[in-house]
Amino acid sequence: MKANDLRDRRAGYAYLIEAFQLQSMPLHHRSLISRSSQGATIKKLQNGRIEEVYRSQYWPGDTIYDHLEFALKYDGIDLS
């Protein structure tokens, strides 16, 4: 298994920003999906932003709409 296969996958806004190489304001909340189905959701503060790691069951799917829906549910909305 490659090292990249073990990393957490981006989800929600973080996925969309990376997938489309968007220039955006820094995210105040970044969601990651663990490759493991074990454990609880982990929330940590990293460089002034909340980074939340969800179990693999939270993977929204592979479409833009799946990640947009996930972002609205879990990442919230920053109107600034």
DRENTORSE-352656 format. One record per residue (C-alpha): x, y, z. Coordinates in pm, whole numbers, always signed. Layout:
N
@c1 X, c2 Y, c3 Z
...
END
This chain:
80
@c1 +0, c2 +0, c3 +0
@c1 +137, c2 +343, c3 -95
@c1 +180, c2 +620, c3 +162
@c1 -86, c2 +830, c3 -17
@c1 -335, c2 +544, c3 +31
@c1 -302, c2 +586, c3 +409
@c1 -364, c2 +961, c3 +420
@c1 -700, c2 +1106, c3 +511
@c1 -905, c2 +1219, c3 +211
@c1 -1033, c2 +1574, c3 +182
@c1 -1407, c2 +1624, c3 +179
@c1 -1650, c2 +1911, c3 +137
@c1 -1500, c2 +2251, c3 +56
@c1 -1143, c2 +2121, c3 +92
@c1 -1212, c2 +1855, c3 -174
@c1 -1370, c2 +2106, c3 -412
@c1 -1088, c2 +2359, c3 -370
@c1 -825, c2 +2095, c3 -442
@c1 -1015, c2 +1925, c3 -726
@c1 -1071, c2 +2249, c3 -916
@c1 -751, c2 +2425, c3 -801
@c1 -959, c2 +2718, c3 -676
@c1 -810, c2 +3031, c3 -529
@c1 -1011, c2 +3092, c3 -215
@c1 -1001, c2 +3247, c3 +126
@c1 -845, c2 +3022, c3 +389
@c1 -1096, c2 +2776, c3 +528
@c1 -1188, c2 +2814, c3 +894
@c1 -1299, c2 +2448, c3 +899
@c1 -1148, c2 +2164, c3 +698
@c1 -1302, c2 +1818, c3 +677
@c1 -1105, c2 +1501, c3 +619
@c1 -1230, c2 +1145, c3 +589
@c1 -1026, c2 +873, c3 +753
@c1 -944, c2 +559, c3 +561
@c1 -1046, c2 +369, c3 +873
@c1 -1399, c2 +291, c3 +987
@c1 -1278, c2 +269, c3 +1347
@c1 -1285, c2 +535, c3 +1613
@c1 -1473, c2 +856, c3 +1671
@c1 -1469, c2 +1186, c3 +1490
@c1 -1153, c2 +1376, c3 +1579
@c1 -1164, c2 +1753, c3 +1600
@c1 -842, c2 +1951, c3 +1641
@c1 -730, c2 +2310, c3 +1614
@c1 -447, c2 +2346, c3 +1364
@c1 -296, c2 +2681, c3 +1262
@c1 -605, c2 +2870, c3 +1372
@c1 -850, c2 +2647, c3 +1188
@c1 -1061, c2 +2353, c3 +1291
@c1 -963, c2 +2026, c3 +1126
@c1 -1217, c2 +1750, c3 +1167
@c1 -1146, c2 +1387, c3 +1072
@c1 -1452, c2 +1168, c3 +1016
@c1 -1470, c2 +788, c3 +988
@c1 -1478, c2 +637, c3 +638
@c1 -1858, c2 +593, c3 +654
@c1 -1890, c2 +971, c3 +613
@c1 -1735, c2 +969, c3 +263
@c1 -1992, c2 +1170, c3 +65
@c1 -1927, c2 +1022, c3 -279
@c1 -1731, c2 +1127, c3 -582
@c1 -1941, c2 +1398, c3 -742
@c1 -1927, c2 +1774, c3 -702
@c1 -2280, c2 +1770, c3 -563
@c1 -2191, c2 +1506, c3 -302
@c1 -1911, c2 +1725, c3 -169
@c1 -2116, c2 +2043, c3 -186
@c1 -2390, c2 +1878, c3 +20
@c1 -2131, c2 +1749, c3 +268
@c1 -1980, c2 +2098, c3 +295
@c1 -2316, c2 +2257, c3 +370
@c1 -2389, c2 +1995, c3 +638
@c1 -2051, c2 +1973, c3 +811
@c1 -1827, c2 +2264, c3 +708
@c1 -2084, c2 +2538, c3 +753
@c1 -2112, c2 +2865, c3 +564
@c1 -1875, c2 +3159, c3 +598
@c1 -2035, c2 +3465, c3 +440
@c1 -1736, c2 +3689, c3 +502
END
